Every structure is written in C-alpha cells, then in structure tokens.
Amino acid sequence: MSVLFFYVFAALAIAGALGMVLNTRNTVAAALSLVVTMVALGGVYVLLGAYLIGALQVMVYAGAILVLFLFVVMLLNLRREEFSPQRQLPTKIAAAVIGLLFLLQFLRLIDGAFGAPAAIPADFGGYRQVGTALFTDYVLAFEATSLLLLAAMVGAVILAKRRID
C-alpha cells in the first residue's frame, strides 16, 4: 500500500513541478503548483518515516515560504510580459539541453545497478537530530537565510512604494 502512495505522491510532485515551470502566464497559479509539489514531497517524507521532516516541509516551504512569495508577487502586481521570439529561443535551447542531460543521467541510473539500499538510522528525521543539526552545524546558514528573507521583504515593500512616472 505504501508503494501505491509513493507513486501517487511522486506523480503529484512531478505534475506540480511541471505546472509551476510551464505556467508562464499566471505567477499565482505557478506558485500554487509549487504548493502542490511541496505537499507531495512532505508526503514522501512521511512515507519514509521522517514525520518531523514531512511536517516541516509542509509548514516551512508550502506554508511560510510560499505565502511570502505570493505576498511579494501580489505586492509588486506583476503583469504578464510578452517576450519576443528572439529572447525566447536561447531559453528554449537551454531548457532542451538541460532536459536532455537530465534524461541521460536518468537513463544511466536505470541501466546501472542500484545495489542494496542503505540502512536508515533509527533516529532518522527525529526532532532531536534535526534541532541539533540546525542549531550547531547549520546555524550560520539558518541565520543567513532569515536575513535574506528579511531583505527580500524590505526590497519588495520599497519597490511597491516607488512611484512610476
């Protein structure tokens, strides 16, 4: 039964990611597709037995970060911009090359032997392990991320208050 749920969550994550990347007309709809992806990834973490990581995935990414993203998008009142075909061509070529590289890497993984899966530690995804790692090894990254988010929010407010003449 958990294999079925894995495939459902994986399909939701892929569909949400594709919806986010391919939706160029509406930024709010793209952000909501990203919410679907984040919730599906949280479901995969729960299936792995990492309940705290799954809950953090949903609360932090699908909740806080996406709400901040939607706040900035709506605050800036982004409009749809049409790009000329000359500007679209390099982007499409780069996307095709990157997609081909990912496909080749995926095919290489399928052809190679996966081997036995590694044993998962008993405390994998536990609150004690996450808290200890977050506030010891990754405290600088944690604080830098909070300052970056604060700077992004202040920048969005300044851009929104600026008068367009």
Secondary structure as the mmCIF struct_conf table of DSSP 4:
data_model
#
loop_
_struct_conf.conf_type_id
_struct_conf.id
_struct_conf.beg_label_comp_id
_struct_conf.beg_label_asym_id
_struct_conf.beg_label_seq_id
_struct_conf.end_label_comp_id
_struct_conf.end_label_asym_id
_struct_conf.end_label_seq_id
HELX_RH_AL_P HELX_RH_AL_P1 SER A 2 LEU A 22
BEND BEND1 ARG A 25 ARG A 25
HELX_RH_AL_P HELX_RH_AL_P2 THR A 27 LEU A 47
TURN_TY1_P TURN_TY1_P1 LEU A 48 GLY A 49
HELX_RH_AL_P HELX_RH_AL_P3 TYR A 51 LEU A 56
HELX_RH_PI_P HELX_RH_PI_P1 GLN A 57 ILE A 65
HELX_RH_AL_P HELX_RH_AL_P4 LEU A 66 LEU A 76
TURN_TY1_P TURN_TY1_P2 ASN A 77 ASN A 77
HELX_LH_PP_P HELX_LH_PP_P1 GLU A 82 SER A 84
HELX_RH_AL_P HELX_RH_AL_P5 PRO A 85 ASP A 111
BEND BEND2 GLY A 112 GLY A 112
BEND BEND3 ALA A 116 ALA A 116
HELX_LH_PP_P HELX_LH_PP_P2 PRO A 117 PRO A 121
TURN_TY1_P TURN_TY1_P3 ALA A 122 GLY A 125
HELX_RH_AL_P HELX_RH_AL_P6 TYR A 127 THR A 132
HELX_RH_PI_P HELX_RH_PI_P2 ALA A 133 ASP A 137
TURN_TY1_P TURN_TY1_P4 TYR A 138 TYR A 138
HELX_RH_AL_P HELX_RH_AL_P7 VAL A 139 LYS A 161
BEND BEND4 ARG A 162 ARG A 162
HELX_LH_PP_P HELX_LH_PP_P3 ARG A 163 ILE A 164
#
